[in-house]
Amino acid sequence: LVTSLAIGAAPASAQKSAPDTLARIKSAQRINVAFSGDSPPFSFVDDAHRPAGYSIDVCRRVIARIGNDLGIADLPVNWIVGSVAERLAMIAAGKADLDCANTSESLSRLETVDFSNRIFIDAGGLLVKSDSRIDRLADLASRKIGVIKGTTTETRLNEILKDHGVNATVVTVREGPEGAAMLASGSLDAFASDKIKLVGLAAMAANPDAYRMLAEDISFEPYALAIARGDAAMRLAVNRTLSRLSATGEIDAIFKYWLGALGRPGGLLAAMYVLNTIPQ
């Protein structure tokens, strides 16, 4: 009986306490923020070697509000660049307090981290050379498609190729510029990523007109800010700012600055902004 009670009590005593990111930030007097260094226009390192982009601007507002709530004026930020897999690992391990990039929320990722309300909605697409004879997914049979390793696009690309019976070779790369360079050199026949990211990569090419995007969407990409799993207080702190940005229309200015050249937000994205407005 004693042995049975001891075994039964063990899980309760071994339960992990919920993370307290806000207390950690207050104690350290700084916030550690993971971001992508190569995902314009959302998260990248600019010419002045500073984090920049749509997601970064949203996060700067979040960080300012957290600092204000904690009584830390101009809360210092330790920016940590990393791939999506590295960023999510940093959040899960407590090495980063917030992930500010173009990270898609997914059910598998929710097993290790939590997410804020969504900050953007995109779709996955395929970039090819303009002079290629590739016009649809089926045309990629027996060809090579690049995709960033560890992304939701990689998972969905493999699924859609299998579902459509397209026998293509999937080549994983570490970052977007690597995939773009391989496409330019002919090492790849197509490069798969979030459509907005593909637009940015094509725009930065020596000849942007040399590339075009296929009409087909290969995935749904709901971007959100990753935080520690089970930290309700941190999630609320982040969502307070996201709600305010939508309610005041400040998100419109951020969108216009980084994405205005693409036109107004589509219906799905506009609805997301409205739904982010949560009453007090």
For each residue, the residues with C-beta under 8 A, 3 or more apart:
1: 4 5
2: 5 6
3: 6 7
4: 1 7 8
5: 1 2 8 9
6: 2 3 9 10
7: 3 4 10
8: 4 5 11
9: 5 6 12 13
10: 6 7 13 14
11: 8 14 15
12: 9 15
13: 9 10
14: 10 11
15: 11 12
16:
17:
18: 230 231 232
19: 24 94 228 229 230 231 234
20: 23 24 231 233
21: 24 25 97 227 228 231 233 234
22: 25 26 66 69 70 233 234 237
23: 20 26 27
24: 19 20 21 27 28 94 97
25: 21 22 28 29 30 31 66 70 72 75 97
26: 22 23 29 70 72
27: 23 24
28: 24 25 31 32
29: 25 26 72 75 76
30: 25 75 76 77 78
31: 25 28 63 66 67 75 76 77 78 97 98
32: 28 77 78 80 90 95 96 97 98
33: 51 59 63 77 78 79 80 96 97 98 99 100
34: 80 81 82 86 87 90 91 96 98 99 100 101 226
35: 43 51 55 56 59 79 80 81 82 87 99 100 101
36: 39 42 43 44 81 82 83 84 87 101 102
37: 43 44 45 81 175
38: 44 45 175 176 177
39: 36 42 43 44 53 101 102 176 197 200
40: 43 44 53 197 200 204
41: 44 53 54 196 200 258 259
42: 36 39 53 54 55 56 101 102 120 196 197 223 258
43: 35 36 37 39 40 51 52 53 54 55 56 100 101 102
44: 36 37 38 39 40 41 51 52 53
45: 37 38 49 50 51 52 81
46: 49 50 51 52
47:
48:
49: 45 46
50: 45 46
51: 33 35 43 44 45 46 56 79 100
52: 43 44 45 46 56
53: 39 40 41 42 43 44 56 57 258
54: 41 42 43 57 58 120 254 255 257 258 259
55: 35 42 43 58 59 100 101 102 119 120 223 225
56: 35 42 43 51 52 53 59 60 100
57: 53 54 60 61 254 257 258
58: 54 55 61 62 100 119 225 242 245 251 254
59: 33 35 55 56 62 63 98 100 225
60: 56 57 63 64
61: 57 58 64 65 241 245 250
62: 58 59 65 66 98 225 237 238 241 242
63: 31 33 59 60 66 67 75 77 98
64: 60 61 67 68 75
65: 61 62 68 69 237 240 241 244
66: 22 25 31 62 63 69 70 75 237 238
67: 31 63 64 70 72 73 74 75
68: 64 65 71 72 73
69: 22 65 66 237
70: 22 25 26 66 67 75
71: 68
72: 25 26 29 67 68 75
73: 67 68
74: 67
75: 25 29 30 31 63 64 66 67 70 72
76: 29 30 31
77: 30 31 32 33 63
78: 30 31 32 33
79: 33 35 51
80: 32 33 34 35 87 90 95 96
81: 34 35 36 37 45
82: 34 35 36 86 87 90
83: 36 86 87 148 149 150 174 175
84: 36 87 88 101 103 148 150 151
85: 88 89 149 150
86: 34 82 83 89 90
87: 34 35 36 80 82 83 84 90 91 96 99 101 103 226
88: 84 85 91 92 99 103 109 112 113 226
89: 85 86 92 93 95
90: 32 34 80 82 86 87 93 95 96 99
91: 34 87 88 94 95 96 97 98 99 113 226 227 228
92: 88 89 112 113 228 229
93: 89 90
94: 19 24 91 228
95: 32 80 89 90 91
96: 32 33 34 80 87 90 91 99
97: 21 24 25 31 32 33 91 227 228 234
98: 31 32 33 34 59 62 63 91 225 226 227 238
99: 33 34 35 87 88 90 91 96 103 113 225 226 227
100: 33 34 35 43 51 55 56 58 59 225
101: 34 35 36 39 42 43 55 84 87
102: 36 39 42 43 55 120 122 194 196 197 221 223
103: 84 87 88 99 115 223 224 225 226
104: 109 151 152 194 221 222 223 224
105: 109 110 115 118 222 223 224
106: 109 110 152
107: 110 111
108: 111
109: 88 104 105 106 112 113 115 226
110: 105 106 107 113 114 115 229
111: 107 108
112: 88 92 109 229
113: 88 91 92 99 109 110 226 227 228 229
114: 110 226 227 228 229 230 231 235
115: 103 105 109 110 118 224 225 226 227
116: 119 224 225 226 227 235 238 239 242
117: 224 238 239 242 243 276
118: 105 115 121 222 223 224 272 276
119: 55 58 116 223 224 225 242
120: 42 54 55 102 222 223 269 272
121: 118 220 221 222 223 268 269 272
122: 102 194 195 196 221 223
123: 194 195 217 218 219 220 221
124: 152 153 156 157 192 193 194 195 217 218 219 220 221
125: 192 193 194 195 198 213 214 216 217 218
126: 137 140 145 190 191 192 198 213 214 216 218
127: 180 183 190 191 192 193 198 201 202 211 212 213 214
128: 132 134 183 189 190 191 211 212 213 214
129: 132 183 210 211 212
130: 209 210 211 212
131: 210
132: 128 129 189
133: 139
134: 128 139 140 143 189 190 214
135: 139 214
136: 139 214 215 216
137: 126 140 160 161 164 166 214 216 218
138: 141 164 166
139: 133 134 135 136 143
140: 126 134 137 143 145 161 166 168 189 190
141: 138 166 167 168
142: 167 168
143: 134 139 140 168 169 189 190
144: 168 169 170 171 187 188 189 190
145: 126 140 157 161 168 169 170 171 188 189 190 191 192
146: 170 171 172 173 179 182 183 188 190 191 192
147: 151 153 154 157 170 171 172 173 179 191 192 193
148: 83 84 151 153 154 172 173 174 175 176 179 193
149: 83 85 154 172 173 174
150: 83 84 85 154
151: 84 104 147 148 154 155 193
152: 104 106 124 155 156 219 221
153: 124 147 148 156 157 192 193 194 218 219 221
154: 147 148 149 150 151 157 158 170 172 192
155: 151 152 158 159
156: 124 152 153 159 160 218 219
157: 124 145 147 153 154 160 161 170 192 218 219
158: 154 155 161 162 170
159: 155 156 162 163
160: 137 156 157 163 164 166 218 219
161: 137 140 145 157 158 164 166 167 168 170
162: 158 159 165
163: 159 160
164: 137 138 160 161
165: 162
166: 137 138 140 141 160 161
167: 141 142 161
168: 140 141 142 143 144 145 161
169: 143 144 145
170: 144 145 146 147 154 157 158 161
171: 144 145 146 147 182 187 188
172: 146 147 148 149 154
173: 146 147 148 149 178 179 182
174: 83 148 149 178
175: 37 38 83 148 178 179
176: 38 39 148 179 180 193 197 200 201
177: 38 180 181 201
178: 173 174 175 181 182
179: 146 147 148 173 175 176 182 183 188 191 193 201
180: 127 176 177 183 184 191 201 202 204 205
181: 177 178 184 185
182: 146 171 173 178 179 185 187 188 191
183: 127 128 129 146 179 180 186 187 188 189 190 191 211
184: 180 181 205 210
185: 181 182
186: 183
187: 144 171 182 183
188: 144 145 146 171 179 182 183 191
189: 128 132 134 140 143 144 145 183
190: 126 127 128 134 140 143 144 145 146 183 214
191: 126 127 128 145 146 147 179 180 182 183 188 198 201
192: 124 125 126 127 145 146 147 153 154 157 218
193: 124 125 127 147 148 151 153 176 179 197 198 201
194: 102 104 122 123 124 125 153 197 198 221
195: 122 123 124 125 198 199 213 217
196: 41 42 102 122 199 200 259 262
197: 39 40 42 102 176 193 194 200 201
198: 125 126 127 191 193 194 195 201 202 213
199: 195 196 202 203 213 262
200: 39 40 41 176 196 197 203 204
201: 127 176 177 179 180 191 193 197 198 204 205
202: 127 180 198 199 205 208 211 213
203: 199 200 208
204: 40 180 200 201 208
205: 180 184 201 202 208 210 211
206:
207: 210
208: 202 203 204 205 211
209: 130
210: 129 130 131 184 205 207
211: 127 128 129 130 183 202 205 208
212: 127 128 129 130
213: 125 126 127 128 195 198 199 202
214: 125 126 127 128 134 135 136 137 190
215: 136
216: 125 126 136 137
217: 123 124 125 195 220
218: 123 124 125 126 137 153 156 157 160 192
219: 123 124 152 153 156 157 160
220: 121 123 124 217
221: 102 104 121 122 123 124 152 153 194
222: 104 105 118 120 121
223: 42 55 102 103 104 105 118 119 120 121 122
224: 103 104 105 115 116 117 118 119
225: 55 58 59 62 98 99 100 103 115 116 119 238
226: 34 87 88 91 98 99 103 109 113 114 115 116
227: 21 91 97 98 99 113 114 115 116 231 234 235 238
228: 19 21 91 92 94 97 113 114 231 234
229: 19 92 110 112 113 114
230: 18 19 114
231: 18 19 20 21 114 227 228 234 235
232: 18 235 236
233: 20 21 22 236 237
234: 19 21 22 97 227 228 231 237 238
235: 114 116 227 231 232 238 239
236: 232 233 239 240
237: 22 62 65 66 69 233 234 240 241
238: 62 66 98 116 117 225 227 234 235 241 242
239: 116 117 235 236 242 243 278
240: 65 236 237 243 244
241: 61 62 65 237 238 244 245
242: 58 62 116 117 119 238 239 245 246 276
243: 117 239 240 246 247 276 277 278
244: 65 240 241 247 248 250
245: 58 61 241 242 248 250 251 254 276
246: 242 243 249 251 273 274 276 277
247: 243 244 277
248: 244 245
249: 246 252 253
250: 61 244 245 253 254
251: 58 245 246 254 255 273 276
252: 249 255 256
253: 249 250 256 257
254: 54 57 58 245 250 251 257 258
255: 54 251 252 258 259 260 265
256: 252 253 259 260
257: 54 57 253 254 260
258: 41 42 53 54 57 254 255
259: 41 54 196 255 256 262
260: 255 256 257 263
261:
262: 196 199 259
263: 260
264: 270
265: 255 269 270 273
266: 269 270
267: 270 271
268: 121 271 272
269: 120 121 265 266 272 273
270: 264 265 266 267 273 274
271: 267 268 274 275
272: 118 120 121 268 269 275 276
273: 246 251 265 269 270 276 277
274: 246 270 271 277
275: 271 272
276: 117 118 242 243 245 246 251 272 273
277: 243 246 247 273 274
278: 239 243
279:
280:
